[in-house]
């Protein structure tokens, strides 16, 4: 599996151009031996097309044909570059093809429909061979060109689901986090404090709601953002310490404060500073008991929390449970 975090814009462009080059040369098998030359807009006399039995794929001549064919300006290549930028950052600043405005929803809808045709046709990984016994130029599970293009288009769709607060599959999570699917599955099955809470299954796929997905993604180095919060997370309760830590973390970022700034503003002693720092690191120990209900009330009022009761009551509950569990486990160590 190719992860989005390991793909560059140049990789995306090259994969798209190679795909078009192979597709153009493949038409030699259906029209005539120079069909690919016309599609690539190159000299027919010097063209060595798909009628030749190559020893490996992609054929070396593609490296010569691509610059001649001006494929970097092809519509498909430009679309892949645009969708790659969106998949990487979640940010788009352009003009949609439907209304002619800076409308992200219209643009992404238009692009995903267009690229949906590509995904539907090549999603089954058909093997494209030149002639009946020719070497396979494209297709199969290990095809790097298709794997790169699908990683980009799938990540863009996952990114859109996240922005629109739709549910995300575990595959979506892996793409956006820049990790393997095994890492996400381990997070779901974990009994740790940062486990990933699933919301159910849709079409036989495990799904995660957008808020929980985003919480987990923000803890991963491979996730490229952006930071979406304009107000504190809408928690009614906390299933894990990771969720409470997330609430604290987001409110601090919204206030544009470092931990040291927060501690100075609230006149914390060293014990409280260490306890809060451990909370944000999800480093569990008895020090977390310094974060008393009074301290949580102080933090919530400082941030002018709109969910103050949840923050204090549910936060105290999850902290007490975590510390009690920690102490119980120490009895067996």
C-alpha positions as CSV (number, residue, x, y, z in Angstrom):
1,X,0.0,0.0,0.0
2,X,1.3,3.5,-0.9
3,X,0.5,6.1,1.7
4,X,-0.4,9.7,0.8
5,X,2.4,11.1,3.1
6,X,5.0,9.4,0.9
7,X,3.7,10.8,-2.4
8,X,5.0,14.1,-3.7
9,X,3.3,16.3,-6.3
10,X,5.9,15.3,-8.8
11,X,5.0,11.6,-8.1
12,X,1.4,12.4,-8.7
13,X,2.1,14.2,-12.0
14,X,4.5,11.4,-13.2
15,X,2.0,8.6,-12.4
16,X,-0.8,10.5,-14.2
17,X,1.4,11.0,-17.3
18,X,2.6,7.4,-17.4
19,X,-1.0,6.3,-17.1
20,X,-2.1,8.4,-20.1
21,X,1.0,7.3,-22.1
22,X,0.3,3.6,-21.6
23,X,-3.4,4.1,-22.3
24,X,-2.5,5.9,-25.5
25,X,-0.1,3.2,-26.7
26,X,-2.7,0.5,-25.8
27,X,-5.0,2.0,-28.4
28,X,-2.7,0.6,-31.1
29,X,-4.2,-2.8,-30.4
30,X,-7.7,-1.5,-31.4
31,X,-7.3,1.1,-34.1
32,X,-4.0,0.9,-36.0
33,X,-0.3,0.8,-35.1
34,X,0.0,4.6,-35.0
35,X,-3.1,5.4,-33.0
36,X,-1.0,6.1,-29.9
37,X,1.2,8.5,-31.8
38,X,-1.8,10.6,-32.8
39,X,-3.1,10.7,-29.2
40,X,0.3,11.6,-27.9
41,X,0.7,14.2,-30.7
42,X,4.1,12.9,-31.7
43,X,5.7,12.0,-35.0
44,X,4.2,8.8,-36.4
45,X,7.3,7.8,-38.4
46,X,9.5,7.5,-35.4
47,X,6.8,6.1,-33.1
48,X,7.3,2.6,-31.6
49,X,3.9,1.8,-30.3
50,X,2.0,-0.9,-28.6
51,X,2.4,-3.3,-31.5
52,X,6.0,-4.0,-30.3
53,X,6.5,-6.8,-27.8
54,X,8.3,-5.1,-25.0
55,X,10.3,-7.0,-22.3
56,X,9.2,-4.9,-19.4
57,X,6.7,-2.3,-18.3
58,X,6.4,0.6,-18.7
59,X,8.2,0.6,-22.0
60,X,11.4,2.7,-22.0
61,X,10.1,4.7,-25.0
62,X,7.5,6.3,-22.8
63,X,10.2,8.4,-21.2
64,X,10.9,9.9,-24.6
65,X,7.2,10.2,-25.7
66,X,5.9,12.0,-22.5
67,X,7.9,15.2,-23.0
68,X,7.1,15.2,-26.7
69,X,3.4,14.6,-26.0
70,X,3.0,17.6,-23.7
71,X,1.1,15.3,-21.3
72,X,1.8,17.6,-18.3
73,X,-0.9,19.8,-19.7
74,X,-3.5,17.0,-20.2
75,X,-6.8,17.5,-18.4
76,X,-6.4,14.2,-16.4
77,X,-2.9,15.2,-15.2
78,X,-4.1,18.7,-14.1
79,X,-7.0,17.1,-12.2
80,X,-4.7,14.7,-10.4
81,X,-2.5,17.6,-9.4
82,X,-5.4,19.6,-8.1
83,X,-6.9,16.7,-6.2
84,X,-3.5,15.8,-4.8
85,X,-3.1,19.3,-3.3
86,X,-6.6,19.0,-1.7
87,X,-5.9,15.5,-0.4
88,X,-2.7,16.6,1.2
89,X,-4.0,19.8,2.9
90,X,-7.8,19.8,2.8
91,X,-7.5,23.3,1.4
92,X,-8.6,24.5,-2.1
93,X,-8.5,27.9,-3.6
94,X,-9.7,28.0,-7.2
95,X,-12.7,28.3,-9.4
96,X,-15.2,25.5,-9.7
97,X,-16.4,24.3,-13.2
98,X,-20.1,24.4,-12.3
99,X,-20.8,27.9,-11.0
100,X,-17.5,29.6,-11.9
101,X,-17.1,30.6,-8.2
102,X,-14.7,29.7,-5.4
103,X,-17.1,27.0,-4.2
104,X,-15.3,24.0,-2.7
105,X,-18.4,21.8,-2.6
106,X,-19.2,22.4,-6.3
107,X,-15.6,21.8,-7.3
108,X,-15.0,18.6,-5.3
109,X,-18.3,17.2,-6.5
110,X,-17.4,17.9,-10.1
111,X,-13.9,16.4,-9.7
112,X,-14.9,13.3,-7.8
113,X,-17.6,12.5,-10.5
114,X,-15.0,12.9,-13.2
115,X,-12.4,10.8,-11.5
116,X,-15.1,8.4,-10.5
117,X,-15.1,7.1,-14.1
118,X,-11.4,6.4,-13.8
119,X,-11.9,4.6,-10.5
120,X,-14.9,2.5,-11.7
121,X,-13.0,1.4,-14.8
122,X,-9.6,0.7,-13.3
123,X,-10.7,-0.1,-9.7
124,X,-10.8,-3.8,-10.6
125,X,-7.2,-3.5,-11.7
126,X,-7.7,-4.9,-15.3
127,X,-4.4,-6.0,-16.9
128,X,-3.6,-4.0,-20.0
129,X,-1.3,-5.9,-22.3
130,X,0.0,-5.0,-25.8
131,X,-1.0,-7.8,-28.2
132,X,-2.4,-11.0,-27.0
133,X,0.9,-12.2,-25.5
134,X,2.4,-8.9,-24.6
135,X,3.8,-7.9,-21.3
136,X,1.3,-6.3,-18.9
137,X,1.8,-2.6,-19.0
138,X,-0.8,-1.6,-16.4
139,X,-2.9,-3.4,-13.9
140,X,-2.8,-5.9,-11.0
141,X,-2.5,-5.3,-7.3
142,X,1.1,-4.3,-7.3
143,X,0.9,-1.7,-10.1
144,X,2.7,1.4,-8.7
145,X,1.1,3.8,-11.2
146,X,-2.5,2.7,-10.3
147,X,-1.6,2.5,-6.6
148,X,-0.3,6.0,-6.6
149,X,-3.4,7.4,-8.4
150,X,-5.8,5.5,-6.2
151,X,-4.1,6.6,-3.1
152,X,-4.6,10.2,-4.2
153,X,-8.2,9.9,-5.3
154,X,-9.2,7.8,-2.4
155,X,-7.5,10.2,0.1
156,X,-9.3,13.2,-1.6
157,X,-12.6,11.5,-1.1
158,X,-11.7,10.7,2.5
159,X,-10.6,14.3,3.1
160,X,-14.0,15.5,1.8
161,X,-15.8,13.0,4.1
162,X,-13.9,14.5,7.0
163,X,-14.6,18.1,6.1
164,X,-18.3,17.3,5.6
165,X,-18.6,15.3,8.9
166,X,-19.4,12.1,7.1
167,X,-18.3,8.8,8.6
168,X,-14.8,7.5,7.6
169,X,-13.8,3.9,7.0
170,X,-10.6,2.5,8.5
171,X,-9.0,2.7,5.0
172,X,-9.9,6.4,4.9
173,X,-8.2,6.8,8.3
174,X,-5.0,5.0,7.1
175,X,-4.8,7.2,4.0
176,X,-5.1,10.5,5.9
177,X,-2.9,9.5,8.8
178,X,-0.1,8.2,6.5
179,X,0.0,4.8,8.2
180,X,-0.8,1.2,7.3
181,X,-4.3,-0.2,7.8
182,X,-2.9,-2.5,10.5
183,X,-2.0,0.6,12.6
184,X,-5.6,1.8,12.4
185,X,-7.0,-1.7,13.2
186,X,-4.7,-1.9,16.2
187,X,-6.0,1.4,17.4
188,X,-9.5,0.1,17.2
189,X,-8.8,-3.1,19.1
190,X,-6.5,-1.4,21.7
191,X,-7.5,-1.1,25.3
192,X,-5.3,1.9,25.7
193,X,-6.2,5.5,26.5
194,X,-5.9,6.6,22.9
195,X,-8.0,3.8,21.3
196,X,-10.1,4.7,18.3
197,X,-13.8,4.5,19.0
198,X,-15.8,3.1,16.1
199,X,-19.5,4.1,15.4
200,X,-20.7,1.0,13.6
201,X,-20.6,-0.7,10.2
202,X,-21.8,0.4,6.8
203,X,-21.9,-2.0,3.9
204,X,-19.8,-4.4,5.9
205,X,-17.1,-1.8,6.6
206,X,-16.2,-0.5,10.1
207,X,-16.7,3.3,10.2
208,X,-15.7,6.1,12.6
209,X,-17.7,9.3,13.0
210,X,-15.9,12.5,11.8
211,X,-15.2,14.0,15.2
212,X,-13.6,10.9,16.6
213,X,-11.7,10.4,13.4
214,X,-10.3,13.9,13.5
215,X,-9.4,13.6,17.1
216,X,-7.3,10.5,16.4
217,X,-5.8,11.9,13.2
218,X,-4.5,15.0,15.0
219,X,-2.3,12.7,17.1
220,X,-0.6,11.3,14.0
221,X,2.6,12.9,12.4
222,X,1.6,11.8,9.0
223,X,-1.7,13.8,9.1
224,X,-1.2,17.1,7.2
225,X,-4.1,19.0,8.7
226,X,-5.6,21.5,8.5
227,X,-6.7,22.5,12.0
228,X,-10.5,22.7,11.6
229,X,-11.7,23.8,15.0
230,X,-13.1,27.3,15.5
231,X,-14.7,26.4,18.9
232,X,-14.2,23.7,21.5
233,X,-15.2,20.1,20.6
234,X,-18.9,19.2,21.3
235,X,-18.3,16.4,23.9
236,X,-21.2,15.2,26.1
237,X,-19.0,12.6,27.7
238,X,-15.6,11.0,27.4
239,X,-15.1,7.4,26.5
240,X,-11.4,7.5,26.7
241,X,-8.7,9.7,28.4
242,X,-7.6,10.5,24.8
243,X,-11.0,12.3,24.2
244,X,-10.6,14.4,27.4
245,X,-7.0,15.2,26.5
246,X,-8.2,16.3,23.0
247,X,-10.8,18.6,24.6
248,X,-8.0,20.3,26.7
249,X,-5.6,20.4,23.7
250,X,-8.1,22.0,21.3
251,X,-9.1,24.7,23.8
252,X,-5.4,25.5,24.4
253,X,-4.7,25.8,20.7
254,X,-7.8,28.0,20.2
255,X,-6.5,30.3,22.9
256,X,-3.1,30.3,21.1
257,X,-1.3,29.3,24.3
258,X,1.6,27.0,25.1
259,X,1.4,24.9,28.3
260,X,3.8,27.2,30.0
261,X,1.5,30.2,29.1
262,X,-1.5,28.4,30.5
263,X,0.3,27.5,33.7
264,X,1.5,31.1,34.2
265,X,-2.0,32.5,33.6
266,X,-3.5,30.1,36.2
267,X,-0.6,30.4,38.7
268,X,0.0,26.7,38.8
269,X,2.7,25.1,40.9
270,X,5.2,22.5,39.6
271,X,3.0,19.6,40.5
272,X,0.0,20.9,38.5
273,X,2.2,21.8,35.5
274,X,3.7,18.2,35.4
275,X,0.2,16.7,35.8
276,X,-1.2,18.7,33.0
277,X,1.8,18.1,30.7
278,X,1.4,14.4,31.3
279,X,-2.3,14.6,30.4
280,X,-1.5,16.1,27.1
281,X,1.1,13.5,26.5
282,X,-1.3,10.7,27.6
283,X,1.4,9.7,30.1
284,X,-0.7,8.0,32.9
285,X,0.5,8.0,36.5
286,X,-0.8,9.0,39.9
287,X,0.2,12.6,39.1
288,X,-3.0,13.0,37.2
289,X,-4.8,13.2,40.6
290,X,-3.5,16.7,40.9
291,X,-6.1,17.6,38.2
292,X,-8.9,18.0,40.7
293,X,-12.5,19.1,39.9
294,X,-11.5,22.6,41.2
295,X,-8.6,22.7,38.8
296,X,-10.8,21.6,35.9
297,X,-13.3,24.3,36.9
298,X,-10.5,26.8,36.8
299,X,-9.4,25.7,33.4
300,X,-12.9,25.6,31.9
301,X,-13.7,29.1,33.2
302,X,-10.4,30.5,31.9
303,X,-11.3,29.2,28.5
304,X,-14.9,30.3,28.9
305,X,-16.0,26.8,28.0
306,X,-19.5,26.4,26.6
307,X,-19.5,22.8,27.9
308,X,-18.3,23.6,31.4
309,X,-20.3,21.0,33.2
310,X,-19.3,18.2,30.8
311,X,-15.7,19.4,31.0
312,X,-15.6,19.4,34.8
313,X,-17.9,16.5,35.7
314,X,-17.0,14.1,32.9
315,X,-13.4,15.1,33.0
316,X,-13.2,14.4,36.7
317,X,-14.8,11.0,36.2
318,X,-12.5,9.8,33.4
319,X,-9.4,11.1,35.4
320,X,-10.5,9.3,38.5
321,X,-11.1,6.1,36.6
322,X,-7.8,6.2,34.9
323,X,-5.9,6.9,38.1
324,X,-7.8,4.1,39.9
325,X,-7.0,1.6,37.1
326,X,-3.3,2.7,37.2
327,X,-3.1,2.1,41.0
328,X,-4.8,-1.3,40.7
329,X,-2.3,-2.4,38.0
330,X,0.6,-1.4,40.1
331,X,-0.4,-4.0,42.7
332,X,0.5,-6.7,40.2
333,X,3.9,-5.2,39.2
